[in-house]
Amino acid sequence: MKVIHIIGRFGGTGGAERSLQNLITAKRKKGYTQYVIGLQKAGVDNESIKQSGIKLYELETYKLSDAIISIFKLAKLIRKIDPDVIQSWMYYADLFSIISLYISGKRKKVRLFWGIRCSNLNLSEYTLKLRLVVRLCKYFSHLPDGIVANSFSGKDYHINNLGYKNKNWIVIYNGIDIDKYKYDPIARIKLRKKLNISEDKIVISHVARVDPMKDHQTLLNSARDFPDITFILIGKGTEKLESTENVLKLGERDDVNELLSASDLFILTSKYGEGFSNAISEAMASELSVITTDTGDTKHILGNTGSIFPVGNVKSLSALISHYISYDKETLKKLGAISRDRIESNFSLDVMIKEFDQLYKNQLNSERIKITHIINSLYPGGAEVMLHNIFSKYDEKKYSVNVISLISDGPLKNDIEKKGVSVFESNIKPDRLNIFSFLKLIYYIRKNKPDIIQTWLYHSNIIGGVAGKLCGVKKIIWSIHASHLDTEFTKYTTRLIIKIGALVSNIIPNNIVYVSKVSFLLHKLLGYKCKINTVIPNGVDLEKFKPDTLARINIRNELKIPEDTFLIGIAGRYDPMKDHRNFLLAASKLSKVEPSAAYIMCGTSITKSNQELYDYIEELGLSDKVYLLGYREDMNKIYAALDIVAVTSRYGEAFPMVVCESMACGTPCVVTDVGDSSYIVDKTGFTVEKENSDALVEAFLKISNKNKIEKQKLSSSCRERISSLFSLQSIVSAYEKNYY
């Protein structure tokens, strides 16, 4: 296997440069041929790469005319080397790599991976040239085979803020060479002597090139408060910073590891832009405690070590320096040893190398499974939210996914695209099939050539299933997210689709996934007879849905609801099956017993503009107690602000997400006995008869009358049940088993 690495400038003290050098010079049992192409002349470390036998090319790109020539030179090198994989590092290299690869004529053969090394970059502080390059990278971001980010914050920033669109994001943390970066007492003595620093002097180091994001000024301002401490600034451009008597400005160095050994404490003052900070990790590996700002994945790197101060806050930084220098040197060494233990356990060079090597091998040796998900719409509902959620847990190294929505303009479309998943809208109204739109659907499926089609909900099962069969897709999986449907309120077309589904259930799908046991049993009675049937409940993202005291305070402040108000909520689109009238009737009865109670209603069409709903609220005299919030994207915060969540559905529910998400937030639920609601709640809440407002009131009061300790225990038991049975990761793993 041949791998070309393209970088702006090889060598130097930058995190990307050091990570690349570590990656290419590492010893491997089964190595592969590697090449490095620098867009500019190499930095101070170019001798080490020459000694390793790895071929280094330098293009000398310094101005626009050079860039145009370099693009063609790079294309020529790609043709000459004929690589299997190209890995680019940072924006300029990313842009050059994609243009030159297409010019070279090797695009179909070569796998290209871009490299992202920063997070919340403030582009306004950078040159117009860089801003243009980033904009072009955004435009071309769907073209590489994958994008490797060195932090989750960097991945999220480029998707959510810069608008990058790629289906295959891989996060590989920087690896630290713990044999090179370690405390060296001999180097400490040598460097201190060379720099004329006595052994009893406290030395604080800072490693970063001069760049707006690194915020050297905050460090320099703080240094003035400590005239007896020596501060060492290492990095390109630091030699040109303003002079301060107790600050040594060393510029770019190739002995950073030794300089860290000569230090007693490490500081990083970055105000944005960090992804995974090599500087912090190398300092920790060198047995130094770290004081830093909270940028990128810094908190994850530190774990329980070090300290964090607010960006640009000189006073806080100085206070933390005073705190650490109050320790004797023996205590500082013990703290530093804890820092090193964390790096050894979590961020070693071996881990990074194995992940990069595995990435390249996986891409060459096996294609990812292509999965197309087809769903009625992307308007929020249980199935739609579940589809959206699973994309955050899919193994991107195994699966390439896209979505087809039969109906256009669902609000979840943008959220899914931000995860790097493309969405195609076929403009098919499920109850009114348009032949032209159906042909477009078939064209899109044939163009993408999926290995698997997974359909969600009745109409998509039939429409997507038939289209998949016509396109020759070998594996079709239906998903059913409903249980009993009331014929009085269910459309005739939906009832017809259900009957058709039963007739073809042994012909179209290879497997049917039911969201609940109740749903499976009911559809079996309806005549559904696929050979393979699986029950996979909905899963909850436990990192997003969790108890949140701050959210409780903020939501109540937003709505001007006092903290001690007993607050009950219901979440769900305005639909007869949700039985909002029964909830409101119970609220009116409860208000006579608990006059201070208040009620929140969320969901599509749950607004004052819904005249039918609002008239009923006024009729019951609840207009000053009920808050109509409509569709909310922050339901995790809404649930955390409530004391009870009610699910009053009279039919149709199979495995309601609302119940799981609420309980994950520690909020107990009162549910009607529909679908698997009772099974989810178990003993952590109450199950009542449907269409019985008196039973709802009784259950509300049972929770309201509990004392504080009892409520806390109930809240904990809610969270524990969801965590043990319905975590999103375990549910996604269950889905993945159906793909093989």
Residue pairs with C-beta under 8 A, 6 or more apart in sequence:
1 32
1 33
1 84
1 85
1 360
1 361
1 364
2 32
2 33
2 34
2 35
2 81
2 82
2 83
2 84
2 85
3 32
3 33
3 34
3 35
3 83
3 84
3 85
3 86
3 87
3 360
4 34
4 35
4 36
4 37
4 77
4 78
4 81
4 83
4 85
4 86
4 87
5 20
5 23
5 24
5 34
5 35
5 36
5 37
5 86
5 87
5 88
5 89
6 36
6 37
6 39
6 74
6 86
6 87
6 88
6 89
6 93
6 96
6 97
7 16
7 17
7 20
7 36
7 37
7 38
7 39
7 88
7 89
7 90
7 93
8 38
8 39
8 40
8 89
8 90
8 92
8 93
9 17
9 38
9 39
9 40
9 41
9 42
9 43
10 17
10 20
10 21
10 36
10 38
10 42
10 43
10 45
10 46
10 49
10 56
10 58
11 17
11 21
11 42
11 43
11 44
11 45
11 46
11 49
12 43
12 44
12 45
12 209
12 236
12 252
13 43
13 207
13 209
13 234
13 235
13 236
13 252
13 253
13 256
14 209
14 236
15 117
15 150
15 174
15 276
15 277
15 278
15 279
16 89
16 90
16 115
16 117
17 43
17 45
18 278
18 282
19 150
19 174
19 175
19 278
19 352
20 36
20 89
21 45
21 48
21 49
22 175
22 177
22 349
22 352
22 353
23 175
23 352
23 353
23 356
24 34
24 36
24 49
24 52
24 54
25 48
25 49
25 52
25 54
26 349
26 353
28 353
28 357
32 360
34 54
35 54
35 55
35 56
35 57
35 81
35 83
36 49
36 54
36 55
36 56
36 57
37 56
37 57
37 58
37 59
37 74
37 77
38 56
38 57
38 58
38 59
39 59
39 61
39 70
39 92
39 93
39 96
40 58
40 59
40 60
40 61
40 62
41 58
41 60
42 49
42 56
42 58
43 252
44 252
44 253
44 254
45 254
46 56
49 56
50 56
57 77
59 66
59 70
59 73
59 74
60 66
60 70
61 67
61 70
67 96
70 96
71 96
71 99
71 100
71 103
72 100
72 103
74 96
74 97
74 100
75 100
75 101
75 103
75 104
76 104
78 86
78 100
78 101
78 104
78 106
78 110
79 104
79 105
79 106
82 106
82 109
83 106
83 110
84 109
84 110
84 111
84 360
84 364
85 110
85 111
85 112
85 113
85 360
85 363
85 364
86 97
86 101
86 110
86 111
86 112
86 113
87 113
87 115
87 148
87 356
87 360
88 94
88 96
88 97
88 112
88 113
88 114
88 115
89 115
89 117
90 115
90 116
90 117
91 130
91 133
91 134
91 137
92 133
93 115
94 114
94 115
94 137
94 144
95 133
95 136
95 137
95 140
97 112
97 114
97 144
98 112
98 114
98 140
98 143
98 144
101 107
101 110
101 112
111 145
111 146
111 360
111 363
111 364
112 143
112 144
112 145
113 144
113 145
113 146
113 147
113 148
113 170
113 359
114 137
114 141
114 144
114 146
114 147
114 148
115 147
115 148
115 149
115 150
116 147
116 148
116 149
116 150
116 154
116 155
116 158
116 275
117 149
117 150
117 154
117 275
118 154
118 157
118 213
118 273
118 274
118 275
118 296
119 151
119 153
119 154
119 156
119 157
119 272
119 273
119 274
119 275
119 295
119 296
119 297
120 153
120 157
120 161
120 272
120 273
120 295
120 296
121 134
121 157
121 213
121 272
121 273
122 212
122 213
122 271
122 272
122 273
123 130
123 131
123 134
125 212
125 213
126 212
134 162
137 164
138 162
138 163
138 164
141 147
141 158
141 164
141 165
141 166
142 165
142 166
142 167
142 422
144 166
145 168
145 363
146 166
146 168
146 169
146 170
146 359
146 363
146 396
147 155
147 158
147 164
147 166
147 168
147 169
147 170
148 170
148 171
148 172
148 356
148 359
149 155
149 158
149 169
149 170
149 171
149 172
149 275
150 171
150 172
150 173
150 174
150 275
150 276
151 171
151 173
151 274
151 275
151 276
151 296
151 297
152 171
152 297
153 275
153 295
153 296
153 297
154 275
154 276
154 296
154 297
155 169
155 171
158 164
159 165
159 169
159 418
159 419
159 420
160 418
164 420
165 417
165 420
165 422
166 420
167 396
167 400
167 401
167 402
167 420
167 421
167 422
168 368
168 396
168 400
168 420
169 396
169 420
170 359
170 396
170 397
172 352
172 355
172 356
172 359
173 276
173 297
173 347
173 351
173 352
174 276
174 278
174 281
174 347
174 352
175 347
175 348
175 349
175 350
175 351
175 352
175 353
176 278
176 281
176 282
176 285
176 343
176 347
176 348
176 349
177 349
178 285
178 340
178 343
178 344
178 348
178 349
180 257
181 257
181 260
181 282
181 285
181 286
182 257
182 261
182 285
182 286
182 287
182 340
183 261
183 286
183 287
183 336
183 340
184 257
184 258
184 261
185 261
187 257
187 258
187 261
187 262
188 258
188 261
188 262
189 199
190 258
191 255
191 258
191 259
191 261
191 262
192 198
192 199
192 201
192 203
192 262
195 232
195 248
195 262
197 203
197 230
197 262
201 228
201 229
201 230
202 228
202 229
202 230
202 264
202 265
202 325
203 229
203 230
203 231
203 232
203 262
203 263
203 264
203 265
204 229
204 230
204 231
204 232
204 263
204 264
204 265
204 266
204 267
204 321
205 231
205 232
205 233
205 234
205 259
205 260
205 262
205 263
205 265
205 266
205 267
205 283
205 288
206 216
206 219
206 231
206 232
206 233
206 234
206 235
206 266
206 267
206 268
206 269
207 234
207 235
207 256
207 260
207 266
207 268
207 279
207 282
207 283
208 214
208 216
208 234
208 235
208 238
208 268
208 269
208 270
208 279
209 235
209 236
209 237
209 238
209 252
210 216
210 235
210 236
210 237
210 238
210 240
210 241
211 237
211 273
213 270
213 271
213 272
213 273
213 274
214 235
214 269
214 270
215 269
215 270
215 271
215 293
215 311
215 312
216 233
216 238
216 241
216 269
218 269
218 271
218 312
218 313
218 314
218 317
219 231
219 233
219 267
219 269
219 317
220 241
220 242
220 244
220 247
221 314
222 314
222 317
222 318
222 321
223 229
223 231
223 244
223 246
223 247
224 244
225 314
225 318
225 321
226 246
226 318
226 321
226 325
227 245
227 246
228 246
229 246
229 321
229 325
230 246
230 247
230 248
231 244
231 246
231 247
231 248
232 247
232 248
232 250
232 259
232 262
232 263
233 241
233 247
233 248
233 249
233 250
234 250
234 251
234 252
234 253
234 256
234 259
235 251
235 252
236 251
236 252
237 251
238 249
238 250
238 251
239 249
239 250
239 251
240 249
241 247
241 249
243 249
250 259
253 259
256 282
257 282
257 286
260 266
260 282
260 283
260 286
260 288
261 286
263 283
263 286
263 288
264 288
264 329
264 332
265 288
265 289
265 290
265 291
265 321
265 324
265 325
265 332
266 279
266 280
266 283
266 284
266 286
266 288
266 289
266 290
266 291
267 290
267 291
267 292
267 317
267 321
268 274
268 277
268 279
268 280
268 290
268 291
268 292
268 293
269 292
269 293
269 317
270 277
270 292
270 293
270 295
270 311
271 293
271 295
271 311
271 312
272 295
272 311
273 295
273 296
274 295
274 296
274 297
274 298
275 296
275 297
276 296
276 297
276 301
277 292
277 295
277 296
277 298
277 301
280 290
280 292
280 298
280 301
280 302
280 306
281 301
281 343
281 347
283 290
283 339
284 290
284 301
284 302
284 305
284 306
284 336
284 339
284 340
284 342
284 343
285 339
285 340
285 343
285 344
286 336
286 340
287 333
287 336
287 337
287 339
287 340
288 336
288 339
289 305
289 306
289 307
289 324
289 332
289 335
289 336
289 339
290 302
290 305
290 306
290 307
290 339
291 306
291 307
291 308
291 309
291 317
291 320
291 321
291 324
292 298
292 302
292 306
292 307
292 308
292 309
293 308
293 309
293 310
293 311
294 308
294 310
294 311
295 311
298 308
299 308
301 342
301 347
302 308
302 342
303 342
303 346
304 338
305 335
305 338
305 339
305 342
306 339
307 320
307 323
307 324
309 316
309 317
309 319
309 320
310 316
324 332
327 335
358 397
359 397
362 397
368 397
368 398
368 399
368 400
369 398
369 399
369 400
369 451
369 452
369 739
370 399
370 400
370 401
370 448
370 449
370 450
370 451
370 452
371 399
371 400
371 401
371 402
371 450
371 451
371 452
371 453
371 454
371 739
372 401
372 402
372 403
372 404
372 445
372 448
372 450
372 452
372 453
372 454
373 387
373 401
373 402
373 403
373 404
373 453
373 454
373 455
373 456
374 403
374 404
374 406
374 453
374 454
374 455
374 456
374 460
374 463
374 464
374 467
374 468
375 383
375 384
375 387
375 403
375 404
375 405
375 406
375 455
375 456
375 457
375 460
376 405
376 406
376 407
376 430
376 456
376 457
376 459
376 460
377 384
377 405
377 406
377 407
377 410
378 384
378 388
378 403
378 405
378 407
378 410
378 411
378 412
378 413
378 416
378 423
379 407
379 410
379 411
379 412
379 573
379 604
380 410
380 411
380 412
380 573
380 603
380 604
380 631
381 573
382 481
382 515
382 538
382 654
382 655
382 656
382 657
382 658
383 456
383 457
383 479
383 481
383 515
384 410
384 412
384 456
385 412
385 657
386 481
386 538
386 539
386 657
387 403
387 416
387 456
388 412
388 415
388 416
389 539
389 541
389 728
390 539
390 728
390 731
390 732
390 735
391 401
391 416
391 419
391 421
392 419
392 541
392 728
393 541
393 728
393 729
393 732
394 401
394 732
394 736
395 736
398 736
399 736
399 739
401 421
402 421
402 422
402 423
402 424
402 448
402 450
403 416
403 421
403 422
403 423
403 424
404 423
404 424
404 425
404 426
404 441
404 444
404 445
404 464
405 413
405 423
405 424
405 425
405 426
406 426
406 427
406 428
406 429
406 430
406 459
406 460
406 463
406 464
407 425
407 427
407 428
407 429
407 430
408 425
408 427
409 425
411 631
413 423
413 425
416 423
417 423
424 444
426 437
426 438
426 440
426 441
426 444
427 434
427 437
427 440
428 434
428 437
428 438
428 441
428 463
430 459
430 460
430 463
430 493
430 497
431 459
431 491
431 493
431 494
433 463
438 463
438 467
441 463
441 464
441 467
442 467
442 470
442 471
445 453
445 467
445 468
445 471
445 473
446 471
450 473
451 473
451 474
451 475
452 473
452 474
452 475
452 476
452 477
452 739
453 464
453 465
453 468
453 473
453 475
453 476
453 477
454 476
454 477
454 479
454 513
455 461
455 464
455 465
455 468
455 476
455 477
455 478
455 479
456 479
456 481
457 479
457 480
457 481
457 482
458 480
458 482
458 494
458 497
458 498
458 501
459 494
459 497
461 478
461 479
461 480
461 501
461 508
461 509
462 497
462 500
462 501
462 504
462 508
464 476
465 476
465 478
465 504
465 508
465 509
466 508
468 476
468 508
469 476
469 508
475 510
475 511
475 739
476 508
476 509
476 510
477 509
477 510
477 511
477 512
477 513
477 738
478 501
478 505
478 508
478 509
478 511
478 512
478 513
478 530
479 512
479 513
479 515
480 512
480 513
480 514
480 515
480 519
480 523
480 654
481 515
481 519
481 654
481 655
482 519
482 652
482 653
482 654
483 516
483 518
483 519
483 522
483 651
483 652
483 653
483 654
483 674
483 675
484 518
484 522
484 651
484 652
484 674
485 494
485 495
485 498
485 651
485 652
486 576
486 577
486 650
486 651
486 652
487 495
489 576
489 577
489 651
498 526
499 526
501 528
502 523
502 526
502 527
502 528
502 529
503 527
505 512
505 527
505 528
505 529
505 530
506 529
506 530
506 531
509 530
510 530
510 532
511 530
511 532
511 533
511 534
511 738
512 523
512 528
512 530
512 532
512 533
512 534
513 534
513 535
513 536
513 735
513 738
514 520
514 523
514 533
514 534
514 535
514 536
514 654
515 535
515 536
515 537
515 538
515 654
515 655
515 676
516 535
516 537
516 654
516 655
516 675
516 676
516 679
517 535
517 676
517 679
518 654
518 675
518 676
519 535
519 654
519 655
519 675
519 676
520 533
520 535
534 734
534 738
536 731
536 734
536 735
537 655
537 676
537 680
537 725
537 726
537 731
538 655
538 656
538 657
538 660
538 726
538 731
539 660
539 726
539 727
539 728
539 729
539 730
539 731
539 732
540 657
540 660
540 661
540 664
540 722
540 726
540 727
540 728
541 728
542 664
542 722
542 723
542 727
542 728
544 636
545 636
545 639
545 661
545 664
545 665
546 636
546 640
546 664
546 665
546 666
546 719
547 640
547 665
547 666
547 715
547 719
548 636
548 637
548 640
548 665
549 640
551 634
551 636
551 637
551 640
551 641
552 640
552 641
553 563
554 637
554 641
555 637
555 638
555 640
555 641
556 562
556 563
556 565
556 567
556 641
559 600
559 627
561 567
561 598
561 627
565 596
565 597
565 598
566 594
566 596
566 597
566 598
566 643
566 704
567 597
567 598
567 599
567 600
567 641
567 642
567 643
567 644
568 587
568 590
568 597
568 598
568 599
568 600
568 642
568 643
568 644
568 645
568 646
568 700
569 599
569 600
569 601
569 602
569 638
569 639
569 642
569 644
569 645
569 646
570 578
570 580
570 583
570 599
570 600
570 601
570 602
570 603
570 645
570 646
570 647
570 648
571 601
571 602
571 603
571 635
571 638
571 639
571 645
571 658
571 662
572 578
572 580
572 602
572 603
572 647
572 649
572 658
573 603
573 604
573 605
573 606
574 580
574 603
574 604
574 605
574 606
574 610
574 613
576 650
577 649
577 650
577 651
577 652
577 653
578 603
578 648
578 649
579 648
579 649
579 650
579 672
579 690
579 691
580 601
580 606
580 613
580 648
581 616
582 648
582 650
582 690
582 691
582 692
582 693
582 696
583 599
583 601
583 646
583 648
583 696
584 599
584 616
584 617
584 620
584 622
584 626
585 620
585 693
586 646
586 648
586 693
586 694
586 696
586 697
586 700
587 597
587 599
587 620
587 622
587 625
587 626
588 620
588 621
588 622
589 693
589 694
589 697
590 597
590 697
590 700
590 701
591 597
591 622
591 625
593 697
593 701
594 700
594 701
594 704
597 625
597 704
598 625
598 626
598 627
599 622
599 625
599 626
599 627
600 626
600 627
600 629
600 638
600 641
600 642
601 626
601 627
601 628
601 629
602 629
602 630
602 631
602 632
602 635
602 638
603 630
603 631
604 630
604 631
605 613
605 630
606 613
606 628
606 629
606 630
606 631
607 628
607 630
608 614
608 628
610 628
613 628
614 623
614 628
617 623
617 626
617 628
629 638
632 638
635 661
636 661
636 665
639 645
639 661
639 662
639 665
639 667
640 665
640 666
640 667
642 662
642 667
643 667
643 703
643 704
643 711
644 667
644 668
644 669
644 670
644 700
644 703
644 704
645 658
645 659
645 662
645 667
645 668
645 669
645 670
646 669
646 670
646 671
646 696
646 700
647 653
647 656
647 658
647 659
647 669
647 670
647 671
647 672
647 677
648 671
648 672
648 690
648 696
649 656
649 672
649 674
649 675
649 677
649 690
650 672
650 674
650 690
650 691
651 674
651 690
652 674
652 675
653 674
653 675
653 677
654 675
654 676
655 675
655 676
655 680
656 671
656 675
656 677
656 680
658 669
659 669
659 671
659 677
659 680
659 681
660 680
660 722
660 726
662 668
662 669
662 718
663 669
663 680
663 681
663 684
663 685
663 718
663 719
663 721
663 722
664 718
664 719
664 722
664 723
665 719
666 715
666 716
666 718
666 719
667 715
667 718
668 684
668 685
668 703
668 714
668 715
668 718
669 680
669 681
669 684
669 685
669 686
669 718
670 685
670 686
670 687
670 688
670 696
670 699
670 700
670 703
671 677
671 678
671 680
671 681
671 685
671 686
671 687
671 688
672 687
672 688
672 689
672 690
672 691
673 687
673 688
673 689
673 690
674 690
677 687
678 687
680 721
680 726
681 687
682 721
683 717
684 714
684 717
684 718
684 721
685 699
685 703
685 714
685 718
686 699
686 702
686 703
688 695
688 696
688 698
688 699
689 695
703 711
703 714
706 714
